[in-house]
């Protein structure tokens, strides 16, 4: 069993953070390993869905939303099996967002388990950072380069 535990302090209310993380259809924006989602069913706070990781690695998840407290995700089928809990707590005027994962990998992924565990840790850390930035209203300044049209490249002599 592999474990990942990470947390971050966010300068925003618990309600604001909850509004962001509870929109689980937006997970690919924070969890970069998720390429697409397909919801299977929803009954009150329980959602069943297929998650596609890095292409066609299909997993099935059961998600339970606990309003303003957290999200419990159980990986039922696929290359990852286990549990991911996303927990909210309050510290003064800030919110602590924590991710706890306990999982096992399929035999194919288990060969690369050290790399996979590092990748999942980086992904969890990045997800927390992206959620923090959105919760705090921080805009990311991405430097853009002027793009050239392919025809300009043909005539470009520099």
C-alpha positions in Angstrom: 0.0 0.0 0.0 1.4 3.4 -1.0 0.5 6.6 0.9 0.5 10.3 0.0 -0.3 13.0 2.5 0.0 16.7 1.6 -1.7 19.9 2.7 -1.8 23.6 2.0 -3.0 26.7 3.8 -5.3 28.8 1.7 -6.2 32.5 2.5 -9.9 32.0 1.7 -13.0 30.9 3.5 -13.9 27.2 3.7 -17.1 28.0 1.7 -15.1 29.5 -1.2 -12.7 26.5 -1.3 -15.6 24.1 -1.1 -17.3 25.8 -4.1 -14.1 25.0 -6.1 -13.4 21.5 -5.1 -17.0 20.3 -5.1 -17.3 20.9 -8.8 -15.8 17.5 -9.5 -16.4 17.8 -13.3 -13.6 20.4 -13.2 -11.1 17.8 -11.8 -9.0 17.7 -15.0 -8.1 21.4 -14.4 -6.4 20.6 -11.1 -5.5 16.9 -11.5 -3.3 16.9 -14.6 -3.2 13.1 -14.9 -6.9 13.1 -15.6 -7.5 13.5 -19.4 -11.3 13.0 -19.3 -14.3 12.0 -17.2 -17.6 10.2 -17.8 -20.2 10.4 -15.1 -22.2 7.1 -14.8 -24.7 8.0 -12.1 -25.5 10.5 -9.3 -27.7 9.9 -6.3 -27.7 12.8 -3.9 -24.0 13.1 -2.8 -22.8 9.9 -4.3 -21.3 9.9 -7.8 -20.1 7.0 -9.9 -17.8 7.9 -12.8 -15.1 6.6 -15.2 -11.8 8.5 -15.1 -9.3 8.3 -17.9 -5.7 8.8 -16.9 -3.0 9.8 -19.3 -4.8 8.6 -22.3 -6.9 5.4 -22.2 -6.1 4.1 -18.7 -9.7 3.8 -17.5 -10.5 3.7 -13.8 -13.9 3.7 -12.0 -14.5 5.9 -9.0 -17.2 6.2 -6.4 -17.2 9.7 -4.9 -19.0 10.8 -1.8 -19.3 14.6 -1.2 -19.5 15.7 2.4 -20.5 19.4 2.0 -17.9 21.8 3.4 -16.1 19.0 5.0 -14.5 17.0 2.2 -14.6 14.5 -0.6 -14.1 10.7 -0.3 -13.0 9.0 -3.6 -12.7 5.3 -3.8 -10.9 3.8 -6.8 -12.9 0.7 -7.7 -11.5 -0.6 -11.0 -8.4 0.2 -13.1 -4.7 0.6 -12.7 -5.1 2.4 -9.3 -7.1 0.9 -6.4 -7.6 2.6 -3.1 -8.8 5.8 -1.5 -8.3 9.5 -1.9 -9.7 11.9 0.7 -9.8 15.6 0.3 -10.3 17.3 3.6 -11.2 20.9 4.6 -10.6 22.4 8.0 -10.5 26.0 9.3 -7.5 27.7 11.0 -8.4 31.2 12.0 -9.4 33.1 8.8 -7.8 30.5 6.5 -8.6 27.1 5.2 -6.4 24.0 5.4 -6.9 21.7 2.3 -5.4 18.3 2.8 -5.1 15.3 0.5 -4.6 11.8 1.9 -4.2 8.9 -0.5 -3.8 5.2 0.2 -3.6 3.1 -2.9 -2.1 0.1 -4.7 -1.1 -0.1 -8.3 -1.9 -2.7 -10.9 0.9 -5.2 -11.7 1.9 -3.2 -14.8 2.2 0.1 -12.9 3.7 -1.6 -9.9 6.9 -2.1 -11.9 7.3 1.6 -12.0 5.8 2.2 -8.5 8.6 4.5 -7.3 8.2 6.8 -10.3 4.4 6.5 -10.1 4.3 7.4 -6.4 6.6 10.4 -7.1 4.3 11.5 -10.0 1.2 11.1 -7.9 2.8 13.2 -5.1 3.7 15.9 -7.6 0.2 15.8 -9.0 -1.3 16.2 -5.5 1.0 19.1 -4.7 0.2 20.8 -8.0 -3.6 20.3 -7.5 -3.4 21.9 -4.1 -1.4 24.9 -5.5 -3.8 25.4 -8.3 -6.8 25.2 -6.0 -5.1 27.7 -3.7 -4.4 30.1 -6.5 -8.0 30.0 -7.7 -9.4 30.3 -4.2 -7.2 33.4 -3.5 -7.9 34.9 -6.9 -4.3 34.7 -8.0 -3.9 35.1 -11.8 -1.1 33.1 -13.3 0.9 35.2 -15.8 1.9 32.8 -18.5 4.5 34.4 -20.9 3.3 34.2 -24.4 5.5 34.2 -27.4 4.4 35.7 -30.7 3.5 32.8 -32.9 4.4 32.8 -36.6 2.3 31.3 -39.3 3.8 28.4 -41.1 4.1 30.5 -44.3 6.1 33.1 -42.3 8.6 30.4 -41.3 9.3 29.6 -44.9 10.2 33.2 -45.7 12.0 33.8 -42.3 15.7 34.2 -43.0 16.7 34.8 -39.4 
